[in-house]
Amino acid sequence: MELPEFAPGTNARVELTVTDADTAQSLGSGDVPVLGTPRVLALAEAATVAATARQIPGGITTVGTRAEVVHSAPTPVGRTVTALATLAKVDGRKLIFEVVVRDGETLVAEVRVERVLLDRQRFIQKALDQGSPAAG
């Protein structure tokens, strides 16, 4: 598997307008009608995927392996948040991203996401093999 080369500083931005489905109440992560932390993490991961998408050749993908989330401000339904993912470090197959989520000028969250480059088909096959009755 030939790995693409990624340079620190590679980045991408994604946006989300918060709906009722994105709230802590709907996601089961709390009882308040504001942007839920699981949705913040999903948005951050989407930004990291977008940052690598243009450079990844067919047959290669990345998967998230670790994340640290500091969710520091509430965001009500109807507001739009933006996640900016920046590749901070490359360590072999490991890509480490720093993601900043903002509502306008307000810092909503900071997320550190680690992703690993791997062979897409082999990864899927491994998952399927683990799920089969013969695997156990």
N, C-alpha and C positions, 0 to 999 in steps of 0.2 A: 504494500500500500504506500503510494507516494503521497506525502502530506503537503498540503499547500503551505506557503509561508505567509504568516500574518505579522504585520508590524504593529508594535504598540502605538496607540493613538487612533487606530481604526475605530470608527464609531458609527452609530445609527441612532435615529430618534423615532419613537412611536408615540401615538397619542391615544387617549381613551376619554370619551365623555361618559362620566359615571351614571349608570342607570340603577334601578332598584335591584337588578340581578347581581350587581357588583358590590353590594353592601355586606357588611359583617352579618347583618340579620339574615340575608338570603344565603350566605355562604356557610353559616353555622359557626362563624368564628367570633361571634359576639352578639349583643342584642341592640346595637345602635345602627341607625340608618345612614351610615357613612361608608366610604370606600373601605372594603375589608382588606386586611393584610394579605390573605391568600391571593387576592386579585392584584395587589401591588407586586407580589412576587411573580405572578404570571406575566404581568406587563413588563417587568424588568427582564425576565427570560426572553420574551418576544423581542425586546430591543437587542439582546445579545445575539439571537439567531439572525436578526436583520443585519447586524454588523458583519457577520461572516458570510451571509448568503451569496453575495456577488463573487466571492473568491473560491467557494467550495466547488470542487469538480464533482461530476456525477459519481455515485457510489460511495462518497464520503459524507459523513454527517457529524454533528456534535450533539452530545447529550449532557444535560446538567448533572453534576455530581455533588455539588455543595453550594449552599447559599447562606448568607447572613443578611438579615433584614433589620434595619432600624427605621421603624414607621413612627414619625415624630409629629405629624399634624393631621387632623381630620379633614376629609374632603366630602362635601355633601353631594347628593344626587344633582345632576345637571351641570356640574363643573367639569372642565376638561383638564386632565393631567397629561404631562409629557414626560416620558422616560428617555433619558439620553444615556446610552451604554457606550463606554470607552474601554477598549482593550488596554489593560494596564501592564500585563506581563504574559509572556509566552514561555512555557517551561516544557519543552518536548511536545507531547500531544496535549498538554494542559493549557487552556486559555483562561486567564483570569481577568474578569471585567469589573469595573466600578460603574455603577448605575446610579444616576441622580434622577429622582422623580419630583417634579414641581407642578404646582398649581399657580400659574403666573409666576410671580416672584417668590411665592411661599415654598420652602423646602418641605416636601411631604415625606420623602423617604430616601434613604441611602441603602443600596443593596450591593453586596459583593457576590458575584456569581462565578463559579468555576465550571467550565465545560471541558469535555474531552473529545478530541477528534478520533473517529473510528470508522471502520468499514461498515457501512449501513446494512448491507445484506447479511453479513456475518452476525451483527448485533441482533437483528430481527430473528434470524434462525436460532440463535442461542436462547432468546426469550421463548420462542415456540417450543424448542426442545425441553426447556425447564418446565413448561406447562403441560407436557404430554405425560400420560400415565406411565410410559416406559422409562421416563427420566427419574422416577423416584424409587 
